[in-house]
Amino acid sequence: ATLEWKDVDGAVLAAVACGKATLFFTVLVCSTLLESRRAGDARSRRRLVAASASRAIFCTQSNDFALGLPVVKALYQDDAPAM
């Protein structure tokens, strides 16, 4: 099975991207603000932002594999049965 780009609904794709971006920045800002009491110098602030970004990435990407794997298996079960 193949997917043609003309069959992709751009509005749905944009809505998913917008939702993920909103969730990413919400988690980034909230995590940074909640942990900002511990930051002292510039180096610890950078570490704090890096940890907050890691949490935000985890929140936005954690279900992609779990939800995407069944779709990939269904699409490619004949071509790659080892999956």
N, C-alpha and C positions, 0 to 999 in steps of 0.2 A: 504494500500500500504506500502511496506517495501523497504528499500534500502539495497542492498547487497554491501559490501565493495569491492568486485571484480569489480563492475560496476563504482566505483568512479575513475575518472581520476586523478592520483597523480600529474600530471603536472599542471592541472588547480588549484587544491587545493594548491599546492606550490606557484603558481603565485599569487593567492589571498592573501595568508599569507605574501608573500614577499611585495606585494603592500601595505598591511595594515601596515606592520612593517616600510616600507619606509615612508609612510605618517605620522605615529606616531612619528618617530624620527625627521622628517622634521619640524613638528609643534612644537615638544618639543624644538628643538634647536632654531628655529626662535622666538618662543614666549619668551624663556628665554633670548635670545640676545636683543630682542626689549624692554623687561622690566628690563634689568639688571641695567639700570641707577638708578632705585629706590632702589636697594638693598644696604644696608649699612653694617650691621653686619652679622654674620653667620646665625643667626636665621631668619632674613628677606630673606636671600638667599635661605634657605630651604623652606620657604613659597613660594617664587617665583618659585622655581622648582616644588613644589607641585601644584601650580596654573597652571603652564605650562603643567604639566602631566595631569591635569584634562581637560585642553583644548584639548590635544592630544587624550585622551581617547574619549572625546565627538566627535571629528572629525572622528575617526575611527569606532566608534560603533553606531553612530546616525542612520544610515540607516538599521542596521541589523534587528531591530524589524519591521520597515516599509516594508522591502522587504521580510522578513522571514515569517511574519504572513499569507499572502495569500498562501504561499507554505504549511505551517502547516495546514491551514484550508482545502486546497484541498486534502491533504493526509489523514487527520483524520476526515473528515466531517461525515463519517458513524460511526466511533468509538466514537467520542465525539462531538455530535451536538451542545453542549452548547458553543463551542468556537466561 
